[in-house]
Amino acid sequence: MIWIAFIILILYCFFTIWLSKGLRKNKEKFSTILTGEVNEESNLFLSVIVPFRNEEKRISYLLRSIKNQSLANFKFEIILVDDQSNDESREIIEEFIAFNSKINAKLARIPIGIDGGKKKAIEIGISQSKGNFIIQTDADCTADSEWLIGIYNFINITNPDLLILPVFIEPSSSILSKFDSMEYASLQVVGIGMAGQNAPILCSASNLAFRKSFYENTKSKRTDENLSSGDDIFLLQAAIRDKSKIDYCINSSICVSTPSLNSLENIIAQRKRWVSKNSSIQDLVYQIVAAFGFLTNLILIYILLFKSEFVLLLFILKLIADYFLLKTFYTLINKPFQMIPFVLNSFLYPFYLIYIVFTAFSTKNSWRGRIVKN
């Protein structure tokens, strides 16, 4: 068994090297595109869709980010779609729209009596949009002032159907927050690294761009409408099935940030919701990568329990591989890499992952007071 463990860890190391190459593959092209001037003659128009539910504590930060965008106001619009909130979110947005008339912003809502949910909010927002390209983000995100202009320039030149973009969880001073941030970064490196190697399997709705016509053409073919979540991963799966043009971009200026969740209970509930979608994803590459990651961490726990004399060697091997991969990601998005949280995450993550996977399929998952349908 110990030789099998070593072989799996060696394969894991090669996999991280391969992902790291995917992250760095088009770095020079990205920096050239993102710093260029906007083509004023382009007919590209962006519609930023923001579904929200009970975001009174965070929505003002996103609105401030939108207000500070360097992309000319006539090149984009923002549509905020209320998913039946019962707090002060709508009032905050209405006040923002009233005092910022130069920004092309409007507020939509899911009517009372209609089943809510993020997918329905996105659908309503897109149906009211004027843009030929949709930028999707979340109400608790913030972005650099160059966010939209960078995406605009990239789309203008590369002309993708779907564009995968980076997201970073901003940690607070707590250990839990740092764990949340770095664990999410590990998902980002897999998603963007695979996209860089022309094998995309993950994306995030917090920072995602896609052609409006692509969304409309694939909507009738999708079979995930009965599922509560997964608006991002199932859209990506539709793009893969239709052989649409999928691209990615990783750069600090087009990376959005979102705050860390404030409790272990919330972090676990979120990750359970994400994992519970796995059984509905038909893509073989996705399932192989997910199974390989699960097996690698399961092997580490087995070695710890039954072959403890080898556990330090295997953990160090994985630690080195993960370090170079994550360090690449943090460098590309210009975020500080903290060594102590990284080492702590590396030792805790196998146990955390096993727990999340088993509980995701054995207990009910919820979001914002609603039971998630898987």
N, C-alpha and C positions, 0 to 999 in steps of 0.2 A: 504493500500500500504506500509506503514512503516514496518509492520510485515513481509511482503514479502522481503523487503530490508534487514531486520535483518537476516532472514533465509538464504538468498543468501550470505550475508557476513559471516555468521557462516560456511556455506558450503565451502566458499572460504578459510577460515582459516584452516579447516580440509584438504582441498586440498593442501595447502602450506606445512602443516606438513607431508603429504604423499610424496610430492615431495622432501622435505628435507631428508626424510629417504632414498629415492631413490638415492640421491646424495651421501650419506654417506655409503651406503650398503656394498660396497666392498673395502673400503678404505685400510684395512690392506693387502688384497690380492694385490692391485695395488702397494703399496709401496714395497712389497717383490719382485714382478715380475720386476718392472722397475729398481731396483737397482742391479739385478743379472747380471752375466757375459753372454755374447753372446755365444750361442751354435755354435761352429765353424763347427761342422759336419752337421748342418742344411742346407737343400737345399733351404731355403727361400731366395728370392732375391726381393728387393723392387724397383719398378719403380716410381719415383716421377714425377708426371705430373703437369706442370704449364702452363695453358692457359694464354695468356696476350694480351692486346691491349693498346697501347700508355701508357706504364708504365716507361718511361725514368727517372722519378723523384724518383721512389721507387725500381725498379728492383735490383739495386746494393745492397740494404740491404738484400734482400732475398738471393742473390748469396753469400754474405758474411756469412749468416747463414748456407748455404749448405757447404761452404768451411770449416767451423768450426765444422762440425758434428763429434762426437766421434765414430760413427759406421764406421767400416773399409770400404774403398772405394770399395772393391770388393764385398760388400754386397748390393750395391744399385747403381742406375743410376738416372740421372735427365734429363727429356725431356721437354724443353720449347717450347711451340707451339704459334707461332705468328698469332694472329687473325687479320691479315691485318692492322697492325699498320702503321701510317704515321709520326712517330716521330723517335727518335734515339734509341729506345729500342733494336732493333736487333744489332746495332753496339756495344752497351754496352755488350750484351751477347756474341757476337763473340769475343770481346776482352778478356772477362773473360775465355772463353773456351781455347783460344790460350795461355793464361798465366797460366792455371791450368790444365795441361795435365793429371795429376794424377787422377783428378776427372772425372768419367765417365759421361760426360755431352754432350748433343747435342741439336741443334736448328732445329725445324721443322716449317712448316708454312702452312696455308690454302692457296692454290693456288689462284691467281687472277682469277676472273671469276666464282668462286664457292661461293655460299652464305656463309658468315662467321657466327660467333656466337660461344659462349662458348661450346655448346654441340658438335659442329663440331670439335673444337680445341681439346677437350678431346678425341673424337673418333679417330682423327688422332694420337694423342700422344699414346694412348693405342695400336693402330694398329702397332706402331713402337717399342713398349716396349718389353723387354726381361723378365721382372719380372713376378713371379706368384702372386704377390700382388701389387696393385696400391695404392700409397699415393697421394692424390690430395690436392693441396693448391693453393693459389692465389699469384700473383706477387707482391702484396703490403704487404705481410706478413713477419714476422721474427719469428725465433724459437730459443729455447735454444739449446745448443750443444748436449744435451742428447735426443733431440726430436726423431730422427730416431731410436736410439738404444733402447729407451723405447718402441716405437711402435713395433719394431722388436721382442723384448722379449715377449711382450704381445701377439702378433699374434702367435708366436712359441708355447706358452703354451695353449692359449684359442682356437685357430684355428677358428676364426669367418669367416662368409662370408662378413659381413659389420661391420665396427667398427666406432662408433660415438666418436669424439674427441672434446675437448674444444677450444673455440676461445675467445679472449679478445680484445676489442677495447681500445687501449691506449689513455686516454684523455690528452688533453693539459691543459693549465691554464684557458681556457675560460669556461663559464657556459654552453654554447651550446655544447661544446665538452664533458663535463662531463655528460650532459643529454644523448647525443648519446651513450656514453660508458655504462651508467647504464641501459638505456632502452634496449640495446642489451644484456646485462647480464641477464635481466629478461627473454629474449627469450631462452638464454642458459640454465637457470635453469629449464625451462619447458621441453626443449628438452632432456637434460641429465637426469633430475629427472624422467621423464616418462620412458626413456630407462632403468633406474635403477630399475623401477618397472615392467619391462617386457612389457611395452606398448609404444614403441617408436613412436613418431609422427614428430619429427624435427631432422635435422642434418645440418651441414654447410659444403659447398664445400671448405671452407678455411682450413679445417682440417678434412679429411675424408679418411678412408682406406677401401679397398674392394678387394676381390679375383678377379683376372682377369677373370677366368672362369665363375664366377657368373655374372659379367658385360656382357660377351659375350652371355651367355645363356639367359639372360633376355632382351637383347637389342631388339630382334625381337618381343617380346611380349608387349613392351611399346607403349603407344599411345600418348606420349607427344612430339614426335619429331617435330611437327609443332609449338610448343611453343618456344619462344625465350629463356626463362630462366627456372629455376627449375631443373637443372641437378642433384642437391643433393636430394631434397625432392621426386622427382619422382623415383630416384634410390632406395631410402628408401621404397617408396610405393611398388615397384617391389619386394623388399626383403620381405616385410610383406605379400604380396599376395602369394609368393612362399614358405612361411614359412621357409625362409632361416635363418641361425643363425646370429642374430644381437646382438652385444655386445657394451659396452661403457667403456671408461676409462677417469677418471678425475684426473689430477695431474699437478702440476706446470711445470714439466719438459717436458711434451708432449703437453702443451698448446701453441698455436701460437698466436701472437699479430699482430694487424693491426691498422693503424692510424685512428683517428677519421676523419670523413668527414669535409670539411672546411667551409660549409655553411648550413644554414637551408634549402635552396632550394635543395641541394644535398641529405641531410638526408631524406627529405620528398619524393623526387623522388625515392630513394632506397627503402624506406619502402612501398611506393605505389606499386612498382614493385613486392615486396615480397607478399603483401596482394592480389594483383590481381590474383595470382596463385590459391587462395583458391577454387574458383569455379570449378577448374579442378581436385581437389583432391577428390577421391572417398571414402577415409577411414572414417568410421563412428566415430571412436574414435577421430581422428583429428578434425572433424567438431564439435563434442560435446564440446571438450576443447576450440576450437576457439570461439564458440557461448557463452560458459559460461564466458570466459574472457571478451568478448564484453558486455554481459548482466551486469556483475558485475560493469563495469565502466559506463555503461549507467545509471544504478540505482543510482550511486553516483551523477551524474549530475542532475538527476531528483530530488533527495533529496535536492540538493543545491538550485534548482530553486523553488521547491514547498513545501518543508518541512525543511526549513533551520535550524530550532531549533534542528534537529537531525544530521545535517551534520557533525559537529565536532566529535561526538561520533563514527559515522560510518567510518569517515576518519581515526581516531586514531586506530580503530579496524583493518582496512586494513593495516595501517602503521606498526603495530606491527607484523602482519603475514608476510608481505613482508620483514621486517627487518631481521627476523630470517632466512628466506629462502635465501635471497641474501647474508647475512653475511656468511652462510655456504659455498656458492659457492666461494666467495672471499677468504675465508680461505683455501679451498682446492686447489685453483690455486695460492695461496700465493701473492695476490694482496691487496693493501691498500683499506679499505672501508671508504668512506668519507660521513659523516653524513649529512652535509648541502646539497650537491647535491641530496642525497637520499630523503630528506624531500621535496625538491623542485620538484623533479621528481614525487613524489607521488601525489602532488597536481595538477601538469600540465598534467600528463599522460592521465587521462580520456578524456580530451578535445582533446588532440593530437591524441589519438586512434580513436575517433569518426570521426575526420576530415580525417584521413588517410583512413579509411574504405570507407567512402562515396566518396571521390575524386578518390580512386583507381579504382572504377567501373564506374565513370562518366567522366573521362578524359583520354587522351592517356598517356601512360607511355613510357619513353625512357631510354636508357643506352648507353653511349659513342657515342652519335650521331645517334643511331639507334632506331626506334620505336620498342617497345617490343610487341610481339604477345602473347595474352593471350587466 
